[in-house]
C-alpha cells in the first residue's frame, strides 16, 4: 500500500512539474522574454580558467609556519591567542573562494560575455560604421537649450564611442566633401565631427543612404552599420523605397521646439524684359511655414541704395501670398535689389536677392535684297536706344547674329540654305526673327524654311484688300501699349497678302488678325526664341504697316526685347551649378572669374559653339551678389544667389511616424534629450554587455579577500 502511494505521488509531481514548465514557457513567449544564451566575444580566453588550479594547489600544499614566542615566565603564556582548527580552515576556504572567484571574473571580463537582444543578431569582428549628421539650415533651430546641430554632433560622438578602436568610421554631412568619402579611425572620426558647421547644402536622405552604401561596401569589413542623425523634415525624408538589407540602418531623430517660419520663396518680373523709364512690376511670393496665421509681416526692398517699405502682409497658416512691387528704372545697365522680411529664429530665408539688366541699346538687323527700306530708317533713326543695321543678304557675317536682339527679313525673294540654317539657329538660341516675305517669294524655299521651325507656311498670294480687325493686347508685344483701346485705334490695311496654312500642331499665337479671321501677324515659340511671321510684304504697295507708327513701333521694339527664355533674376545655391552665357570664352590667359561676398574664384568653363558653359560646382556657399568678368574694369554680367528654400518647411516626422515608415527596414532610436546614446548603441550592436559587471565582481571579491586577511585574526 505504501508503494502505491509513493508511485501515485511521483506521477502527480511529474505532471505538475511539466505543467508548470509549459505555463512558464508560454508566459515568456507572450511577454517577449524568450531566454537567450550567454555568448562571448572572445571565447578562447576561457582557456585561462585553467589558472584557477594555481590557488587551489597553493592552498593544498601550504604548510603553516608557527611563530616562536619567547617568554621568561609561565604567566606570559596567557597572552598567546589560541587558534582552533575549525576557524582556521573556514577562513582559508573563504580566502581561497574569494581568490578563485576574482580570478574567474577576470578571465570572463577578457572573454567579454554578452546576452543577445531578442530578435537581434550580434555580429562579431571589426565593423564599418557610417554616421550622417544633418547640417542643413533647419538644424540651426533650438532644441531646448542648444542648437540642433550641436545636439546632433553630441549624438554622433556617442555613436562613435559605442564602438571599438579597431572599427572604421565614415562621417558624412550634406556637403558630401571629399574627405568624408572614406573610412577613418575612431580618433579621426571624432575630430571630423567637431569640425562640422551649418551649411546651405541639403540632400534627400535616399541620396545620403546611397553615398553611405558606396563607402561602406568599399571597405574590408562585412559588418556594416549606418546612422542618420537629422530632424527628418518631411520634404527630405524619402526612405520608403529603400531596399538594401545588407546594412543595418538606424534613424536618430532630433526635433526643434520652434516650428514657426516665414520665408520669401521667390520673385519674378511680370514682363520678360525690364524697360527703361517705366514701372516694372516685380511679383514676390511669401510663405508662412507655421501652423498659426502670421499677421503684419513687413516686406521691404533695397534698390539703388535706398530701402523702401512695401507694406505689411497677412499670411494664413501653411499658406502663401503674392505681392507686387513696382520698380521704376531710371538708368540702363545692371541693377541689383534685395527683398527682406523680419522673422526669428530661422533667418536664412528672410532675404531674397535679384539682379537684372536694362539694355542701353536694342540692336536690330534688317536683311534686304540690296535696297535699304527707307521707312525703317525713318522710324528708328530718331530713337536713341534703338540701333538699326540694314545689310544685303549676299554680304552677311553670320557670326554677328548673336549681337542682335531682332533680325528682320525684308522683301527677300529666296533664302540661301546657309542663311536659312543660320536664322533657325539664331531663333533656337534665343533670338527673335521677323519674316516679311516678298511678293515674288519662292514658295518652295519659304515653305521648307517655315516648316523646319515649325510654323504655318505661306500658300497662295491673294490680291485682295483686307483690313486687320483684331489686336491681341493680352500678349506681351501689345500688352500695356495702349492706355485706352477704343474704336478709333487705327489698324493696318493690306492690298494683297499670302494666305497662311492652319496646322494645329504649329502652335501659332495670333497678334493681329483680319476681319475674316485669317492671320495677319503670328507668333511662334521656337525653343528659346521667337518667330514672327507676317502674311503681307512690308512694301507699302501692299501693306501700310510701316505708316501705322502706333502699331509698328511697339511691335518692333517689344518683339526685340521679348525672349522665349527669360533671363533668370535669381539662382539657387546647390541647385544651379551651371550657367550658360552667349559670349565666347576668351583666351586662356584671361578666363572668366566670379567675385562676390568676399570671395573670388575661377569656375570651370568650356566653349560650346557660340556659348560658354560656366560650371560653379559647390564653390558658392553664401547668398548675395556675384560678378562674372574677365578684367577688373569690365563686368560681363551680375548674378544673384539665394539659399535653397527646401529647408524652410519645418514639418517633421515624429518618432512614431518614422517607425511606421521604417516598417522593420530601419531601427528608430528615440531617446530623451538628456539620455546617453552610447549604452543603447552597444546593446543594439553587441547585446547586453556583461564584461563591466565581471570587472565589478572581481574587485568585490578582491576586497573580500583583503578584508578576511586583515580583520579575521585566527
C-alpha positions in Angstrom: 0.0 0.0 0.0 2.9 2.4 0.8 4.5 1.6 -2.6 1.3 2.5 -4.4 1.1 5.9 -2.6 4.7 6.7 -3.5 4.2 5.9 -7.1 1.0 8.0 -7.2 2.8 10.9 -5.6 5.7 10.7 -8.1 3.3 10.7 -11.0 1.4 13.6 -9.7 4.6 15.6 -9.0 5.8 14.9 -12.6 2.6 16.1 -14.1 2.6 19.3 -12.0 6.2 20.0 -12.9 5.6 19.5 -16.7 2.5 21.7 -16.5 4.5 24.5 -14.7 7.2 24.3 -17.4 4.6 24.7 -20.2 3.0 27.7 -18.4 6.3 29.4 -17.9 7.4 28.9 -21.5 4.2 30.3 -22.8 4.3 33.3 -20.4 7.9 34.0 -21.5 6.8 33.9 -25.2 3.8 36.2 -24.5 5.9 38.8 -22.7 8.8 38.7 -25.2 11.2 37.2 -22.6 12.5 34.2 -24.5 15.6 33.0 -22.8 18.8 34.0 -24.6 22.1 32.0 -24.1 25.1 34.0 -22.9 27.8 34.3 -25.6 31.3 35.5 -25.7 33.1 37.9 -28.0 36.5 36.2 -27.4 35.6 32.7 -26.2 39.3 31.5 -26.5 40.1 33.5 -23.3 38.0 30.9 -21.4 41.0 28.5 -21.6 42.6 30.8 -19.0 40.2 29.4 -16.4 42.7 26.6 -16.1 44.7 29.1 -14.0 42.2 28.5 -11.2 44.2 25.4 -10.3 47.1 27.6 -9.1 45.5 29.0 -5.9 44.0 25.5 -5.2 47.4 23.9 -5.4 48.9 26.6 -3.2 46.2 26.1 -0.7 46.6 22.3 -0.5 50.4 22.4 -0.2 50.6 25.4 2.0 52.4 24.4 5.3 51.9 26.9 8.0 55.0 28.0 9.9 54.4 28.8 13.5 55.8 31.8 15.1 58.1 31.4 18.0 57.2 33.5 21.1 59.9 33.9 23.7 58.9 34.3 27.3 60.6 34.3 30.7 57.7 33.5 32.8 54.8 31.0 32.6 52.3 33.7 33.2 53.0 35.2 29.7 51.6 32.1 28.1 48.1 33.5 28.7 48.8 36.2 26.1 49.2 33.8 23.3 46.0 33.5 21.3 44.6 30.1 20.7 43.7 29.1 17.2 41.2 26.4 16.7 41.5 24.2 13.7 37.9 24.8 12.5 38.1 28.6 12.4 41.5 28.4 10.6 40.1 26.1 7.9 36.9 28.2 7.4 39.0 31.4 6.9 41.3 29.7 4.5 38.4 28.3 2.5 36.7 31.7 2.3 40.0 33.3 1.2 40.5 30.6 -1.4 37.0 31.0 -2.7 37.4 34.8 -3.0 40.6 34.4 -5.0 39.1 31.8 -7.3 36.0 34.0 -8.0 38.2 37.1 -8.5 40.4 35.2 -11.0 37.4 33.7 -12.7 35.6 37.0 -13.2 38.9 38.5 -14.5 39.1 35.8 -17.2 35.4 36.3 -18.1 36.0 40.0 -18.4 38.6 39.3 -21.1 36.3 36.9 -22.8 33.6 39.7 -22.9 30.4 37.8 -22.3 27.1 39.3 -23.6 23.4 38.3 -23.9 21.9 39.0 -27.3 18.8 41.1 -27.5 15.6 39.5 -28.6 15.3 39.3 -32.4 18.7 40.9 -32.8 21.7 39.2 -34.4 25.0 40.2 -32.8 27.8 40.4 -35.4 31.3 39.7 -34.2 34.5 41.1 -35.6 35.5 44.6 -36.8 32.8 46.9 -38.1 32.4 49.7 -40.6 30.1 52.4 -39.4 28.8 55.5 -41.3 27.3 58.4 -39.4 25.4 61.1 -41.2 25.0 64.4 -39.4 22.3 66.7 -41.0 24.0 70.1 -41.1 21.3 71.9 -43.2 19.8 75.3 -42.2 16.8 73.7 -40.4 19.3 72.2 -37.8 20.0 75.8 -36.6 16.7 75.6 -34.7 16.7 75.3 -31.0 16.5 72.1 -29.1 15.7 73.3 -25.5 19.0 75.0 -24.5 21.2 74.2 -27.6 21.0 74.3 -31.3 20.0 71.1 -33.1 23.4 70.9 -34.9 25.2 70.8 -31.5 22.9 68.1 -30.3 23.5 66.1 -33.5 27.2 66.3 -33.1 26.9 65.1 -29.5 24.8 62.1 -30.7 27.4 61.4 -33.4 30.2 61.3 -30.8 28.1 58.9 -28.6 27.6 56.6 -31.6 31.3 56.5 -32.4 32.2 56.0 -28.7 29.9 52.9 -28.6 32.3 51.0 -31.0 35.7 49.6 -30.6 39.0 51.2 -31.5 39.6 48.6 -34.3 36.4 49.6 -36.1 36.3 52.1 -39.0 34.1 55.1 -39.5 32.7 57.4 -42.1 31.5 60.9 -41.1 29.1 62.4 -43.7 27.3 65.7 -44.0 25.1 67.4 -46.6 28.3 68.9 -48.2 29.4 65.5 -49.5 33.0 66.7 -49.1 35.9 64.6 -50.5 37.4 64.0 -47.1 34.1 62.4 -46.0 34.1 59.8 -48.7 36.4 57.3 -47.0 36.7 55.3 -43.8 38.8 56.6 -41.0 39.8 55.6 -37.5 37.8 56.3 -34.4 40.0 59.2 -33.3 39.9 60.8 -36.8 36.1 60.4 -36.8 35.7 62.3 -33.6 37.9 65.1 -35.0 35.7 65.3 -38.2 32.6 65.6 -36.1 34.0 68.5 -34.1 34.6 70.4 -37.4 31.0 70.2 -38.7 29.2 73.5 -39.2 25.9 74.7 -40.6 25.8 74.5 -44.5 23.4 75.8 -47.2 23.6 72.3 -48.8 20.6 70.0 -48.5 20.3 66.4 -49.7 17.5 63.9 -49.9 18.0 61.1 -47.4 17.8 58.5 -50.2 21.0 60.0 -51.8 22.6 60.1 -48.3 22.0 56.3 -47.9 23.3 55.7 -51.4 26.6 57.5 -50.6 26.9 55.6 -47.3 26.5 52.3 -49.1 29.1 53.2 -51.6 31.7 53.9 -49.0 30.8 51.1 -46.6 30.8 48.4 -49.2 34.2 49.6 -50.4 35.7 48.7 -47.0 37.1 45.4 -45.8 34.5 44.6 -43.1 31.2 42.7 -43.7 29.6 44.1 -40.6 28.1 47.4 -41.9 26.1 49.9 -39.9 24.6 53.3 -40.9 23.2 56.0 -38.7 21.2 59.0 -39.8 21.1 61.9 -37.3 18.6 64.5 -38.6 15.4 66.4 -37.8 13.8 64.3 -40.6 11.9 67.0 -42.4 9.1 65.6 -44.5 10.4 67.2 -47.7 13.8 65.4 -47.5 12.8 62.1 -45.9 12.2 59.7 -48.9 13.1 56.4 -47.3 10.0 54.4 -48.4 11.8 52.7 -51.4 15.0 51.7 -49.6 15.6 48.0 -50.3 19.2 47.3 -49.3 19.2 45.0 -46.3 23.0 44.3 -46.1 23.5 47.4 -44.0 21.9 47.9 -40.5 20.4 51.4 -40.8 19.4 53.3 -37.6 17.5 56.6 -37.5 18.1 59.0 -34.7 15.5 61.9 -34.8 16.1 65.3 -33.3 13.3 67.9 -33.2 13.3 71.6 -32.6 11.0 73.3 -30.1 10.3 76.0 -32.7 8.1 75.1 -35.8 7.3 78.6 -37.0 8.9 80.2 -40.0 8.1 82.7 -42.7 10.2 82.8 -45.9 10.5 84.7 -49.2 10.2 81.9 -51.6 10.7 83.5 -55.0 10.4 86.7 -57.1 9.9 87.4 -60.8 9.1 90.2 -63.1 5.7 90.3 -64.8 7.3 91.1 -68.1 10.2 89.2 -69.5 12.4 92.3 -70.1 12.7 95.3 -67.8 12.2 98.6 -69.7 13.9 101.9 -69.2 11.9 104.8 -67.5 8.9 102.6 -67.0 7.3 101.0 -63.9 8.2 97.3 -63.9 6.0 95.0 -61.8 8.0 92.6 -59.5 5.9 89.7 -58.1 7.0 88.4 -54.7 5.9 85.2 -53.1 6.0 85.0 -49.2 5.0 81.8 -47.4 4.0 81.0 -43.8 5.5 77.7 -42.8 3.8 77.6 -39.4 0.6 76.2 -38.1 -0.7 79.6 -37.0 -1.6 82.7 -39.0 1.1 85.4 -39.4 -0.1 89.0 -39.4 1.6 92.3 -40.2 4.6 90.7 -41.8 6.7 93.7 -43.1 8.1 93.5 -46.6 10.8 95.9 -47.8 13.1 96.3 -50.9 16.6 97.7 -51.1 17.2 99.1 -54.6 19.7 101.8 -55.7 21.0 102.0 -52.1 17.5 103.0 -50.9 15.3 100.9 -48.6 11.6 101.3 -49.3 8.9 99.6 -47.3 6.4 97.7 -49.5 3.8 97.1 -46.9 2.5 94.5 -44.4 1.2 91.1 -45.3 -1.3 88.7 -43.5 -0.4 85.1 -44.4 -2.6 82.2 -43.3 -1.1 79.1 -41.7 0.8 76.9 -44.3 -0.3 79.4 -46.9 1.3 81.8 -49.4 0.6 85.3 -50.6 1.7 87.2 -53.7 2.6 90.9 -53.5 3.5 93.3 -56.3 6.5 95.7 -56.0 6.7 98.4 -58.7 10.2 99.3 -59.7 10.8 102.4 -61.8 14.1 102.1 -63.7 15.9 105.4 -64.1 19.1 104.1 -65.7 20.4 101.4 -68.0 22.9 98.8 -67.1 22.9 96.2 -64.3 20.7 96.5 -61.3 20.6 94.6 -58.0 17.8 94.5 -55.4 17.2 92.8 -52.1 13.8 91.9 -50.7 13.6 91.3 -47.0 11.2 90.4 -44.1 11.8 90.1 -40.4 11.4 86.7 -38.8 13.0 84.7 -36.0 14.8 82.3 -35.3 15.1 80.8 -38.8 16.6 83.7 -40.8 18.4 82.3 -43.8 15.3 82.6 -45.9 14.3 86.2 -44.8 16.2 87.8 -47.7 15.9 87.3 -51.5 18.5 88.7 -53.9 17.8 89.6 -57.5 19.8 91.1 -60.4 18.6 92.3 -63.8 20.0 94.2 -66.8 18.4 97.1 -68.7 20.0 97.2 -72.1 21.4 100.5 -73.3 20.8 99.7 -76.9 18.4 97.5 -78.8 20.3 96.2 -81.9 18.1 95.3 -84.9 19.3 93.8 -88.2 17.2 94.2 -91.3 18.2 91.9 -94.2 17.2 93.1 -97.6 17.9 92.4 -101.3 20.3 95.3 -101.6 17.9 98.2 -101.2 17.5 99.6 -97.7 14.0 100.2 -96.5 13.6 104.0 -96.1 10.6 103.6 -93.8 12.6 101.6 -91.3 15.4 104.1 -91.4 12.9 107.0 -90.8 11.1 105.3 -87.9 14.1 104.2 -85.9 16.6 106.9 -86.9 15.3 109.2 -84.2 15.1 106.7 -81.4 18.3 106.9 -79.4 18.1 103.5 -77.7 17.5 101.6 -80.9 20.3 100.9 -83.4 19.2 99.6 -86.8 21.6 98.0 -89.3 20.4 97.2 -92.9 22.5 94.7 -94.8 22.4 92.9 -98.1 21.5 89.2 -97.9 24.6 88.4 -100.1 27.1 90.2 -97.7 26.3 88.9 -94.3 28.6 87.9 -91.4 26.6 85.1 -89.7 28.9 85.2 -86.6 27.5 88.6 -85.8 23.9 87.5 -85.5 24.4 86.9 -81.8 24.8 90.6 -81.2 21.3 91.4 -82.4 18.1 91.1 -80.4 15.9 91.1 -83.6 16.6 90.1 -87.2 14.1 91.2 -89.9 14.0 89.6 -93.4 12.5 92.3 -95.6 11.2 91.5 -99.1 13.6 88.6 -99.8 12.5 86.5 -102.8 14.5 83.5 -101.8 16.7 82.3 -98.9 20.0 80.5 -99.3 20.5 77.3 -97.5 23.2 78.9 -95.3 21.1 81.9 -94.4 18.0 79.7 -93.7 20.1 77.5 -91.3 21.7 80.5 -89.5 18.3 82.1 -89.0 16.9 79.0 -87.5 19.9 78.6 -85.2 19.5 82.3 -84.2 15.9 81.7 -83.1 16.7 78.4 -81.4 19.4 80.1 -79.3 17.1 82.9 -78.0 16.9 85.4 -80.8 13.8 87.0 -82.3 13.2 86.6 -86.0 10.6 88.6 -88.0 9.8 87.5 -91.6 8.1 89.7 -94.2 8.0 87.6 -97.4 8.4 89.2 -100.9 5.6 89.4 -103.4 7.6 87.2 -105.7 8.8 84.8 -102.9 10.0 81.3 -103.9 7.1 79.3 -102.4 9.0 76.0 -102.2 12.0 77.6 -100.4 9.8 79.5 -97.9 7.7 76.5 -97.2 10.7 74.4 -96.4 12.2 77.2 -94.3 9.0 77.7 -92.2 8.2 74.0 -91.8 11.6 73.5 -90.1 10.7 75.7 -87.2 7.8 74.6 -87.4 5.4 77.4 -88.4 2.5 77.8 -90.7 3.5 78.1 -94.3 2.7 80.7 -97.0 0.4 79.1 -99.6 -1.1 81.5 -102.2 -0.8 85.2 -102.8 -4.2 86.9 -103.0 -4.5 90.4 -104.4 -7.5 91.5 -102.3 -7.9 94.4 -99.9 -8.2 93.3 -96.3 -8.5 95.1 -93.0 -7.0 94.0 -89.7 -9.8 93.8 -87.2 -8.3 92.2 -84.1 -5.2 93.0 -82.0 -4.2 90.7 -79.1 -3.5 93.1 -76.2 -3.1 90.2 -73.8 0.1 89.1 -75.4 3.4 90.6 -74.3 4.1 92.5 -77.6 0.9 94.7 -77.3 0.3 94.4 -73.6 0.4 97.7 -71.7 1.0 99.6 -75.0 -2.4 101.3 -75.3 -3.9 103.1 -72.4 -7.4 103.2 -73.9 -8.4 100.7 -76.5 -11.3 102.1 -78.4 -12.8 102.1 -81.9 -10.6 104.9 -83.0 -7.5 102.7 -82.9 -6.1 102.6 -86.4 -5.2 99.1 -87.5 -3.2 98.1 -90.7 -4.8 97.5 -94.1 -3.3 95.4 -96.9 -3.9 95.4 -100.6 -2.6 91.9 -101.1 -1.4 89.1 -98.8 -0.4 85.5 -98.6 -2.9 83.0 -97.2 -1.2 81.0 -94.4 -1.8 77.3 -93.7 -3.6 76.4 -90.5 -1.8 73.4 -88.9 -2.9 72.8 -85.3 0.4 71.4 -84.2 2.3 74.6 -85.2 1.1 76.4 -82.0 0.5 79.8 -83.6 -0.3 82.7 -81.4 -2.1 85.4 -83.3 -1.1 89.0 -82.6 -3.0 90.7 -85.5 -5.9 89.1 -87.4 -8.0 90.1 -90.4 -11.7 90.7 -90.0 -12.4 87.3 -91.8 -10.4 85.5 -89.0 -7.2 84.8 -91.0 -3.8 85.6 -89.5 -2.0 88.8 -90.4 0.8 88.5 -87.9 1.5 85.3 -86.0 4.0 84.5 -83.3 5.7 81.1 -82.7 7.8 79.9 -79.7 11.0 78.5 -81.2 13.0 76.8 -78.4 14.5 79.8 -76.6 13.5 82.4 -79.2 10.5 83.6 -81.3 9.5 83.7 -84.9 7.1 86.5 -86.1 5.5 85.8 -89.5 3.6 88.4 -91.4 1.2 87.4 -94.2 1.9 90.5 -96.3 5.1 92.0 -97.6 6.4 95.1 -95.9 6.3 97.0 -99.1 3.9 100.0 -98.8 2.4 99.0 -102.2 0.8 96.0 -100.4 0.9 96.9 -96.7 0.6 100.2 -94.8 2.0 98.8 -91.5 5.1 101.0 -91.7 2.9 104.0 -91.9 1.0 103.0 -88.8 3.5 104.1 -86.2 1.3 103.4 -83.2 1.3 99.7 -84.2 4.6 99.2 -86.0 7.0 100.9 -83.5 5.8 99.0 -80.3 5.7 95.8 -82.5 9.4 96.1 -83.5 10.5 97.3 -80.1 8.8 94.7 -77.9 9.5 91.9 -80.4 13.2 92.8 -80.0 13.1 92.7 -76.2 10.9 89.6 -75.9 12.6 86.4 -75.0 11.4 82.8 -75.3 13.7 82.0 -72.3 13.6 84.7 -69.7 16.9 85.7 -68.2 16.8 84.5 -64.6 17.0 87.2 -62.0 18.0 84.8 -59.2 19.7 81.4 -58.8 19.7 78.8 -56.0 22.8 77.7 -54.2 23.4 73.9 -54.5 20.9 73.5 -57.4 22.1 75.9 -60.2 25.6 74.7 -60.7 25.9 75.5 -64.4 25.4 78.9 -66.1 25.2 79.5 -69.8 26.3 82.8 -71.4 26.0 83.9 -75.0 29.6 85.1 -75.4 32.6 83.1 -76.3 35.1 82.4 -73.6 38.3 84.5 -74.1 41.8 83.3 -74.3 43.3 81.0 -71.8 45.3 83.8 -70.1 42.0 85.7 -69.4 39.5 83.3 -68.1 36.2 84.3 -66.6 36.2 84.9 -62.8 33.4 85.1 -60.2 33.7 87.6 -57.5 31.4 88.5 -54.6 30.8 88.0 -50.9 34.5 88.5 -50.1 35.3 85.6 -52.4 36.9 85.3 -55.8 37.4 82.1 -57.8 37.8 80.9 -61.4 35.0 78.5 -62.3 35.1 75.6 -64.7 34.4 76.9 -68.3 34.1 75.4 -71.7 33.0 76.6 -75.1 30.1 75.1 -77.0 29.6 76.7 -80.3 28.9 80.4 -79.6 28.2 79.8 -75.9 30.3 79.5 -72.8 29.3 77.0 -70.2 30.3 78.1 -66.7 30.4 75.3 -64.0 30.2 76.5 -60.4 30.2 73.2 -58.5 29.8 73.9 -54.8 32.1 77.0 -54.8 29.3 79.4 -53.9 28.2 79.0 -50.3 26.9 82.4 -49.3 23.8 84.2 -50.6 24.3 87.5 -52.3 25.6 89.2 -55.5 28.4 87.8 -57.7 30.1 89.4 -60.7 31.3 87.5 -63.7 34.2 89.2 -65.5 37.5 88.7 -67.3 39.0 92.0 -66.4 38.8 94.3 -63.4 37.3 97.1 -65.4 34.5 95.3 -67.3 31.7 93.2 -65.7 30.2 90.7 -68.1 27.1 90.0 -66.0 25.8 90.1 -62.5 24.2 87.1 -60.7 22.2 86.8 -57.5 22.3 83.6 -55.5 19.9 82.6 -52.7 19.8 79.8 -50.3 17.6 76.8 -51.1 14.1 77.2 -49.6 13.6 73.5 -49.2 14.9 73.8 -45.7 12.2 76.5 -44.9 9.5 73.9 -44.4 9.8 72.9 -40.7 7.3 70.0 -40.8 9.0 66.9 -39.3 8.2 63.2 -38.9 7.6 62.2 -35.3 9.3 59.1 -33.8 6.1 57.1 -34.2 5.7 58.2 -37.8 9.3 57.2 -38.6 8.6 53.8 -37.1 5.6 53.3 -39.4 7.8 54.4 -42.4 10.7 52.2 -41.3 8.5 49.0 -41.3 11.3 46.9 -39.9 13.7 48.1 -42.6 15.3 50.6 -40.2 15.9 50.9 -36.5 14.4 54.1 -35.0 16.2 55.2 -31.8 14.1 57.7 -30.0 15.7 58.9 -26.8 15.0 61.7 -24.3 17.0 64.8 -24.8 19.4 64.1 -21.9 19.7 60.4 -22.4 23.1 59.0 -23.4 23.2 57.1 -26.7 26.4 55.1 -26.2 24.8 52.3 -24.0 21.9 52.0 -26.3 24.2 51.5 -29.3 26.3 49.0 -27.5 23.3 46.9 -26.6 22.0 47.0 -30.1 25.3 46.1 -31.7 26.7 43.8 -29.0 23.7 42.7 -27.0 23.6 43.1 -23.2 27.3 43.6 -22.4 28.5 41.8 -19.1 32.2 42.5 -19.0 31.7 45.6 -16.9 29.9 43.5 -14.3 32.7 41.0 -14.4 35.2 43.7 -13.5 33.0 44.9 -10.7 32.6 41.4 -9.2 36.3 40.8 -9.5 37.0 43.9 -7.5 34.4 43.0 -4.9 35.9 39.5 -4.3 39.4 41.0 -4.1 38.1 43.4 -1.5 36.6 40.5 0.4 39.9 38.7 0.4 41.7 41.7 1.8 39.1 42.2 4.5 39.3 38.5 5.5 43.1 38.6 5.8 43.2 41.9 7.6 40.4 41.6 10.1 39.8 37.9 10.7 42.5 37.0 13.2 42.9 33.4 14.0 
